[in-house]
């Protein structure tokens, strides 16, 4: 059990759940494997073992290759919320990260619980908080919470959701891995979760379009700067050319880090009036500080994200001038 999970907090969560008739689980905008995995797992536990009425809410659609995590026994809502007695926010540090759901969730009279692993949690907005950055993922944190609650690990659908969330958030054990992460994986596999099947679904079920755009961006779109930074800009035109769907460029930002001299990698993906920002770095270089200072974002030390609004943020510079400035100054 991690340091943020005390018996007092577990007893508190049990009491809140005991008093709740309906529980709403919510995750962040552009949901990834970790958000989908931990919310699905918690939903299955609450419904199957506690008999709760559960609704799982996301601000927008999920990537096609992660649809296998969604469980037909649960009810999911996209882009809208429902009233509940208890709201559990998972894999994000504040209601503002839930985009269109944020106002309704924050203003709800429901009791509120946070389960998250990001920096700077908005603890004042919650009645009970499970939060630490010293863990691989919200799915791993959920695993330890459920174990402390007495979860029956023979429920392999719940276990598969948790293993999926942890695997995607660590890039298949490539980053943000702790001793507890391997313990979690070992226990889930020992209980009957098929890790090979999970990997097949996550990494080997993409469309051809993904492979082609990944190759194109590395060949035509990768810029390597002196000093150890790299960036790629995925414009709307490129997305249209390759008929990209949500999630099909997952992992692209990690590729430049395989180059020895590259310490910081940035991917900009054009989206409506802004660019979605993904940052990754090697140990000793902070992706998080770069995201906070230049891209209206945040995250973990070596894996962060944000948004860039050209009309507001560029301050007279071109997009590439701004990107180069942000990356080079972040390497100092």
C-alpha positions, 0 to 999 in steps of 0.5 A, a space after each residue: 500500500 502506498 503512503 497516501 493510503 491510510 487505514 483512516 482514509 480507507 475507512 472514510 471511503 467505505 463510509 462515503 460509499 456506504 452512504 451513497 446511492 449513486 456514484 459518478 466517476 469522472 476523468 480528464 479531457 482527451 481520456 487516455 488508457 489510465 483514465 479509462 482503465 481506473 474509472 472502468 475498474 472502480 465502476 466494476 468494483 462499485 457495481 459488482 461488489 457493493 451493488 452501487 448505481 454507477 455512471 462513468 463520465 468522460 468529456 469526450 470520446 476515447 481512442 478507438 484502440 482503447 474501446 476494449 476497456 469499456 465494459 458492457 455492464 457499465 454505463 458511460 456518458 460522453 460530454 455530459 454529466 449526471 447528478 449523483 450522491 458521490 463524485 469520484 474524480 480520477 486521473 486528474 488533479 482538478 475539476 478544470 481538467 474535465 473540460 465541459 464537465 468541470 462546472 457541473 462537477 465542481 458545483 455539485 452538492 455531492 460529496 467529492 473524492 479525488 484519486 490521482 497521481 499528478 502534481 498540485 492536486 486541488 485538495 480544497 475542492 474534495 472531501 477525501 483525497 488519495 493523491 501522490 506523484 510517487 506512483 506509476 498511474 491512477 490505475 496503480 493507485 486504484 489497484 492499491 485502494 481496491 485491495 485495501 477495500 477487500 476487492 476480490 482479485 478473481 474479477 479479471 475484467 477489473 484487473 485487465 482494466 487496471 493493468 491496461 491503465 498502468 501499462 499505457 501510462 508507463 509506456 509499457 514499463 518505460 517510464 514512471 515505474 516504481 517497485 510497487 508497479 512491478 508488484 501490482 503487475 505480478 499480482 494481477 498476472 498471478 490472479 489470471 489477467 492475461 498480459 499478452 492479450 492486453 498488450 495485443 489489444 493496446 499496441 497491435 490493433 491499430 489501423 494502417 494509417 497510424 504506421 504511415 503517419 508515424 513514419 511520415 512525421 519522423 522522416 518529414 516532420 522531425 526537427 532536432 535542435 542543437 543542445 538536445 531538443 526535438 519537436 514535431 508539429 502535426 497540423 490539421 492538414 497532415 491529420 486530414 491527409 492521413 485520415 487520423 482518428 483520436 489516439 492514433 499518434 499515441 507514443 509519437 512524442 516518445 520516439 525522438 528520445 531514442 536518439 542519444 543526444 535528445 533530452 526533451 521532445 515536443 509534439 504539437 497537434 493542431 486542434 480547433 483554436 489551439 495546439 495540444 501539447 505533449 512533452 517527454 524528457 529524459 531524467 535530469 530534464 524537466 518536461 513538467 517545468 517546460 509545460 508549465 512555463 510555456 504551454 499552459 500545462 503541467 504533469 509529471 517531471 518527465 511526461 507532461 502536456 498542455 495547450 498552446 493558443 497562438 493568438 494569445 501565446 506567441 507574442 508576435 513570434 511565429 509558431 516555430 520561433 516560439 517552440 524553439 525558444 521554449 525548448 532551448 530555454 528549458 534545456 538551460 
